[in-house]
Amino acid sequence: MRNWISGLAAVAAAGLLSTAFILPGAAQDKEPINVAALYNLTSGGLSSLDAPSFNGMKLKAKMINDAGGILGGRKIEITAIDTKNDTRETATAAQRAVAIKGLVAGIGQSDSTFALAAAPLFQSAGIPFVTSGATSPDLPDMVGDQMFLVPFGDDVQAHAMAEYAYNTLGLRNVAIWTDNAMDYTTGLTRYFTERFTQLGGKVALEDVYMTTDQDFSALVSRLQSTTGVDAVFASSGPDTAGIIVKQIREAGITLPILAGDGFDTDLVLSVPGEALAKDVYFTTHAYAGIETGPAQEFRAAYQAEYNTAPENAFAALGYDAMGLVADAITRAGSTEPAAVSKALAETKAYEGVTGTVAFPEGKRVPNKPVAIIKVGGGKMNFETTVTPKG
């Protein structure tokens, strides 16, 4: 997405980027630890999430290597494959990844549909796959015991937004727009509706669209003709996030717009522009608003490495995913995938930038606090964190 992406584009066209973080000039007398990275790097709105996540992953690997590596000085070597915002390309990328000699684990994807295209190949190969950003809480059950999440599940973030909307913003009647082409968005709507109505709220209007849609005039018209609506919950990925904000505001509708972490992209600001991008609230991963400890250390390291602040919380999630895998390898004392997977499943208190990762017995989705961000004044402003009660 940023400057470094343009430099990768020509290589990415061939599909495979081998990025080895071995210190220059160092004697390479120990086998590197091979980790695959599968991300949508160079096309589609998801690159605005995946590119920062890959940056975070690379940064953590570099820091580990600069500190001497793990398992007695072995360095992490990342092979990155651009999945090009295409599920078939993603499945092919996963096939190529699991064929890498000595592969220890796979990391990647910021969307559940793409994670589902990749992770089953890792499952079949007996190699753990850790998603840094896909948030469907059903992924481990759908894929198997090699599937792990670093982020919270969509049930957690949707319940957090429902509670914030009802209890803090005082909203009682919402319209819901859902991208019907994504597992992420359909699940997010289901969980938001569940909790909002449990609290006593009502859904005044439900509408659907597709990820490829560019014209929301029909949905806007129905919204304008529906009385008593307090807000719009836009269950959207990054591709349509900015477009939705732009077209709702261009129609003169000033209702608050609510969303999940698919809105954690600069497209929410850049597409509608500063004048229109206001009174937008979305959930994301809770390193936002934390100014001390691992969060601040991460920001400083990211700024120093890439000459820019972290673009969004997905950069921190990529960093945490790499750290979690390295921690599991260290605790396992081995690079055998089965041993690493066992250590991942036994994670009880990995202190990441986005919160503590702990997998309850038989679960592979952590329960973490949720950050609420408000868009306005040309900025994304941290409001609060919510740990949902329902």
Secondary structure, 3 states (H helix, E strand, C coil): CCHHHHHHHHHHCCCEEEEECCCCCCCCCCCCEEEEEEECCCCCCCHHHHHHHHHHHHHHHHHHHHCCCECCCECEEEEEEECCCCHHHHHHHHHHHHCCCCEEEEEECCCHHHHHHHHHHHHHHCCCEEECCCCCCCHHHHHCCCEEECCCCHHHHHHHHHHHHHHHCCCCEEEEEEECCCHHHHHHHHHHHHHHHHHCCEEEEEEEECCCCCCCHHHHHHHHCCCCCCEEEEECCHHHHHHHHHHHHHCCCCCCEEECHHHCCCHHHHCCCCCCCCCEEEEEECCCCCCCHHHHHHHHHHHHHHCCCCCCHHHHHHHHHHHHHHHHHHHHCCCCHHHHHHHHHCCCCEEECCEEECCCCCCCCCCCCEEEEEEECCEEEEEEEECCCC
